[in-house]
Structures are given as structure tokens and as C-alpha cells.
Amino acid sequence: MSRLDRRVFSWLLHAYPRHFRERYRADLEAFFETDRRHPRYGTGPLRGVRFWRATLIDLAGSAFSQRFGEARTHAPISSGSRSQLPVGVAADVRQAWRRLVHSPASTLVAILTLALGIGVTTAVYALAYGVWLKPLPYRDPEQLVTIVARESASGRNAGLSGPEFDAIGDGGGAFDGVAGFMYGTNLARIDGERVRIVAHRCSPALFDVLGVAPAIGRGFSRAGASLEIVLGDRLWNRQFARDPSVIGRTYDVDGEPYTIVGVMPPAFRFPQTLEADAWLRAPRWRPDLDARFVNVIARLRPGVTLADARHRLDVLTGALPTNAGGLKRWSLQATLLAEEARTPYARPFGTLVGITLLLLALACTNAAAILLTRASARRGEIALRMALGATRARLARELLAEGALFTLIATAAGVFIAIEAVPVIRSWLPAATPRLDEVRLDTRVLAMTAAVSAATALICGLVPLFAHRALSAASAIAGAGPRLAGDPSRRPLRIIAVTEVAMTVLLIVAATLMLRSFVALVQRDHGFDPDRLLALNVWLPFNDNRYEDAALRTQTFKTILDRVGAVPGVVQAGATTGFPGSAMGVLGVATFQAPGGPKVAAAIHACSDAYFAVMGARLDSGRGFEPRDANARTVIVSRALAARLWPGTRVAGHTLVVPANSALGPVSETYEVIGVASDMQLAGDPTPRLYVPLTRKSTFWIDLVVRTSGDPRAASPLVRAAVRDTNPDLLIDNVRGMDRIVAESIALQRAQTLLAALVAGLAALLSAAGLYGLLSYATVRRMRELGVRMALGATPHGVFASVLRDALGLTGGGAAVGLTAALFAIRLLGHEVFGLGAPHWSAFVLAPALMLAVAVGAVWAPARRAATVDPLTVIREI
Amino acid sequence: MRDRRPAPADLTPIAVEVLLSLADAPRHGYGIKLDIEERTEGDLVLGSGTLYQAIQRLERDGLIAAAADAASDADPRRGRVYRLEPDGRAALVAHLRKLERSITFARRRKLLPGSRPHS
């Protein structure tokens, strides 16, 4: 502890100018060491606090005068007052401290207010920085671009095929390096134990393009066809207990022997949005033009802009290989990786940072108001001192010192609040948010906090200063006595009150709008019933060649469904490929067209007969799948697809042409539409979907959905056991309750709304307290004036009304400003920020009503007192 | 800077106390602080920054100096030892004379009780 103390003190010496520090460093440190044993600091747990308080006050004062008084004192000392400056500043700080301690209640309120503002701002900024603004952990991340293929007709994006990837080359000179990668889940075998790992297949150049080297070992060999694997830190830790000798060992992935060549550092993450356990070297991609699985990342050559690269890719697009007949035309689209990673978070975090800054401004205003009323109360003292020769600069320094000390304490408390708040807010965000676990209060975040509090200190010091700027010695002495009307110190108070009300109204309106759109999101009809529904992925064994037989796959899935359906507590089980929110996505996307109608792209799913019933989806018309559909060409379409293909007509009985090379087969075929199902969708506009029987398109995996009679999580072990009974080698993954999947899908909006509501609530609380203080103070200051009025014939009722009118006028003015600002903000930022639909009138009534109620509450008691004041008593005081 | 010595009147209250402390013996920084505290009965408690700022000025003006030859008996844990220079003694005495005049005057006006109890 004492060593830490010493180090802190040594570091703090940087506050002094260099020449002073170098000359006296040893002396100052020796002094510090000895002084800590001085009996003056007493005993007990507060001894350290007393010691540090004294040390810091001395250090702040003398460092300030060394830095800012030194320029003059370097010159020969010519006047006594100047050489006293250093003592003066230390005294300022000491005096400011005494004044803070003197009125502990208002000090505590002001510091708490500021600490809340600074704490919440710091916490939100820490999250915004960590998730949204922090540069990606690659070399020169702004130079990295991703490239996708876009289908010109439908506008949908997909990965590239092998031949297209090869065609990019160096992008016509635009790129320094290009690498492809393919998402993958693999079955690995370590010492006979089977584990599922997420390993992406990558071009040998990947690590060079990203500019990140392995922590141990090396990256992939650039040439040759060797099977190599680079482990992620997590897998290395989990499976190999961080044993460095794993380099060179063989690792069985999907039945093939991969050599471990390197281990990535713990912070490495690629791709950003997905967990990865390892990366597999893929020297080349499948030559199949329809296998669009290659995701591309490239590094721009220095000096090449994104626009240049896009242009050169356009040129390349003309030369892209096309499949038979050139029916599908794809173009290559480049996007900055950093931008792609930031986009989803720009809106929520941008809004939150804006809102918290508003809260901070409000806290600042509040604290400034408290300092201002304190300064106003000291007008008599200040006037006296000015009359006795205190300079204006000296008084200014005092006020600034008070503001600074104030803010320093509030900042310390604010940082503590932030330390506590960050984990709480972090737990509100979706668990899958990239880099969430890296969010912390690092130097950058604290630097922002420091900047913010410096600005706060200035504001807190300067506002009272401006209030006193009109103060001359004469007028101050005059003003120190009782005044009747037109008290000049009331104007800043009025401005502060209006500002406070305006900011609060703006915040409450914003939060109300966000809350409304969030409620709409929660109440959204997902097209299915997520209650008591268990969802899981089931994979067939990767390396079991028997499952190449489609009939066996179909049979296996049927057995699984039968066994799971027979589990006690299970009502019914169904299967599909890609339920709403599934990690697995869809089978494929194809374009459909009704005769004479527009082309519509739709997602293709395969599902079991019971799927719609299990999900609780509604069939609008027609029927569901039945056993007789097993070998027929029948489809069910979603409501969105039906509405686009056959608007306003009965759908059942129509036929649909599934184009060639879709997920359903190499040749174009005609299917009969037998029914229309409700749109099952978690968020956004409903995607057009097309369902075929699972027997029609059997895959190597299925999404299992299980309707249970009780808590789905309780049924989960039995369901797992039933699946494993079918074949112990089956892989079960992502077992979750559907209600949780739904909750996760809106977790980001939920976090945003929660935070906005919290901030608005805090703002309402702060400004209620602030407004209360300001208005009651202003009324008390008017007491004499009111007494005189009553002596001159004003009725108590009239006085009461006048006080109330004054307060309501201020609040109403502030509310009007706040509402105007809110309208502007909505016009400017639109539903981008505030969410769905038109702004609701309730938001515009609630906030002003709340503020008016606070205003009435604040002046009621003082106004009553003013109305019952004895005019004679007041007159006697004048 | 050395060519123009400050007039004795320019001594700050802290500077006067530091010079007084060094008048009877050379002391290190913390020794000066303790001496001042004792003499003023705790009215003047100096922090390191304030003290060394005063020391810096006095050194610069040639009123005190770090005792280089006292290195042998100096405790390195307590910092440098300072002693009073002849100029410093002169400045201190001049300052005290002025104070004495003021005090004599104050006594005559019955602002202070008694008249020189020790002389």
C-alpha cells in the first residue's frame, strides 16, 4: 500500500513544471515519506484520507501557482502581492474545501447529481466505444474490405463461388491481399473423444491479409496442399490445457488429419460476428459455380480508395464466369469491414450517447445552479471583500477553484458509479454482441471522462462567475441589503430553470417514444406461439458415409421425431430447416414469378408434417402437409409470398415453378400450392417463404421444435436422450427455449429502451430536485418584495397567484422550448432513432405535465408562506 | 537575476518562517516544516509543495543554500539540508526590525498588552 502511495505521489509530481520537479523531486518524495507518519493525521481508518487530502490540496495549489504564477515570479520579485500568489492558490483550494464542507447537504446533492451524470455517461461511452467505435483488432482495419456477390435481378447478397473468387485475383491492382473463408461447423476427434468445433475454412493468405500473427507457431503455408489448422486460444485452452507442444501434432477434423501449425492470441476474433474455435487451411475452393459459400476479405493497396476498388470490381464483374446460358448475373460488391461491423450498433449507441450527454448537461446545469445559489447567498461577503480591495480575478479564482474541487470529487464518485454500472448494462445487451466481454473502463474511456469533467468544472465555475460579472463593489454592497424588485441575480437562475425544464422534456419525450416502439416490438405478432416451445439443432454424424443415402436420412429424422414425440411431457415434435431465429438459416433462396406478375425472391425451407401445428402457426387457407405429400410436388407458401405472387386471390390450387439450380434440385419443376401459412418472423418486414415436405429435400441437419406441456427446459434432458437413443453419434446443439430466442432477438432494442428509460427517469429526478431548489429559492428571495406589495394593498390570494404564475411561466417556457427541440429532433432523426410509427401525442403531454406538477410542488409551500407573511414584519426588516 | 536582491519587505510570511528556522541551525526540508509547526503552535502547517516553492525562491534569491558539505551527516531519506546565507540573515533581520517597529507602535497604542516582558 505504501509503495503504491509513493508511486502515485511520484506520478503526481508531473503536475509541477519540469525544472521544479527535477530540482526537488528527491526532497519532495522524502518529505512525503516522512510526513505520512506525522501525528497530525490522527489514527484510525481515516488517517490515510486526511493525509492524502492535505497532500493533494497542497500539491494542487502549489503546482497551479508554479505553472501559472511562475512565468511572473521567474522575473525579479517586485511586488509583495505577486510573491504571495502561491499561498493564495493553495488557500483558494483550501477555502473551497471548507466551503463545500460547510454546507454538506447542498454539496452532497450537487456532487451526487454530477456523479450520476458523469458515471452514466462514462458507462454508456465505455460500452459504445467497446462495441461500436473501437477499431477492429487487425492491422490498419480501415483498409480491409469484404466482398460479396450480388444477384442483379433480386438484389440479394451471397457468398462467392470458387471460380469467382479466383477471378478476383488482386482486384485489378486494387488489393494487397485477398482471402476467402467459409463458415463451418466440424466434428473433431481428439484422443478418441468426439467434439464439435466451429472451424472456418480459410485461404492460406487470411492471417497475412488481416495482419495478425499467431501467438505461437506460424500461420498457414502459402503454397502446397498440406492440411493445416490454426487453433483459437479458447480451443487451445479447453482441449490442450495451453500446452505449447501441440504445434506439429495432428488433429483429426472431419476424419482428415490436420497439422496444428499455430495458436492465435486470446484477443483474436475472426470473423467478428461469429465465435470460432479454429481455422482450417483451404488451398482452393470448389469449382462449382452454384456453391456460393466463399466469403471474401481483402486489404486495399495503400492509396486505393473504396470507390477505386468498387470501380475495378465492376470491371471484373463483366468478366465473371457465368453458368449455363448466363442466366444468373452476379456483380461483386465491396464494403469496408469496419463499417459493416459498426453499422448495426451506430443507431442504438449513437442515440444512447446523445441521450446520456443530455443527462450530463442537465446534471451540469443542476450543479451550476446549486453553486450559483450558494454564490448568490454570499453576495454580502463578496461585496464586503471587494470593498476591502479583493480583486475580481481573485474572486474568480475562488469560484473556479470551488467548481474544480466539486467536479474532481464528483468525477471520482462518477467513475465508481461507472465501474458498477458497466457490468449491469453489459448484461442487458445480447450475449452474441461481438467484443462485449472486452468492454471496460480503459484509458481512452477515462480520457473522455476527464475531458467531460474538465468541461463540467469550467461550466460549474463560470456560471456563478457570470452571475457576478455585473457586480461592482458599490452595487454589490447595495445589493447585499434588501432589494425590492429586479434583482439581477435572478436572471441566471431563470435561464437555468428554463434550460433544465427544456432538457428534461426533450429526454422524456425521446424515452417515451422509444418505449412505445419497444412495446410495439414486444407485442408484435411473430406468427407463432413461442411459449412452452423447445428448439434445438440435430446434426447427422459428419463422417458416417451411410448417411449419403437420402432415404436413410429421412428415416433417421422420422425416427427422431417419433421418439421425441413419445417423451413424457412432450405434446408434439416437428422439424424444419431454419425456424425463426435459428442459427442455421435457410436451405436456399430462389426467385418465383406468377404469370404476368413480378419476380419475388423467397427463402426455401423443408419441414415435417407437424411443423406448423407444433409452432402454433396459422394456416390461412388450404391445408398442411400430410403423409400423402411425401412423394408429391406440393408446397406451402407464407402469407408474404402469397400476397406478392397472387394478390387478392385464393392461393390454394395455384401452381408455382421452382427454377433450376435452386436448393430443390438442378432442374426446373412445377409444384402445387396447397396452403398459406402465417408469416413466422422475429423482426423486420416478413420474408417471403416457401415450405416443402422434409421428405422432398432431406438435409444433413434439422431444426427440431418441441411443444411441451410444462417448462420446455425441464423437458430438455429427456428430449436430448431420445435423440441420442436414435444414434449416439448424433450431434445436438443450441438447445434453447423459443421464448429466449424471441427475447434475444430484441435484446439490443430492449437494452436501448431500458437505458433510455433509466436516463429519462434520472433526468426527471435530477431536474425535479433542481427545479424544486431553484424555484423555492427564488420565491424566498422575493419574500421582501411580496411583503411590500401586500403592505401596499395586494391580497394574499393575489400574491399566491403571482408566485405560482411566475413558476408556471418559467416551467411552461422551458417545456415549450423542450417540445420544440423534440419536434426538431424527430423531424431530423425521424423514426431512425425514435422507432416505429408516428410520434404519439401522449409523449408530448406527459413530459410537460410532469414538469408543471414539479413546479407547482416546488413553489406551493413558499408561495403559501409568502401569502401569509406579515407585511409589517417585512417592512421592519427593510 | 542575482543582481537585484529583493527588498526585505518582500519576504512572504512563509519565507520569514523558513529563514527563522534556519537561523539557529541548518535543517532539511521536513525539519523546517516541523520547526515552523512547533514555533507557531500549529498555526502554519506546510505541505511539501508550498514549502519547496518557498525554498526555491529563497535559494534563487541567494538567501539560503543547500549545504553541499553537509552531505555526510545528511540523512538521504530526509532530503537536502539547507542553511542560511549571509544575505538571508540580513534580509531576515531587516524584516524583523520593521516588525519590531510595528509592534512597538502597537504597544504604545495599547493594541498589545505589556511592554517587552523580557527586556
Interface residues (C-beta under 8 A of the other chain):
Chain A: Y16 F20 R23 Y24 A26 D27 L28 A30 F31 F32 E33 T34 D35 R40 A54 T55 I57 D58 L59 G61 S62 A63 S65 Q66 T73 H74 P76 I77 S79 G80 S83 Q84 P86 V87 A90
Chain B: M1 R4 P6 A9 D10 T12 P13 I14 H28 G29 Y30 K33 G42 V45 L46 G47 S48 G49 T50 L51 Y52 Q53 I55 Q56 R57 D61 P76 R77 R78 G79 R80
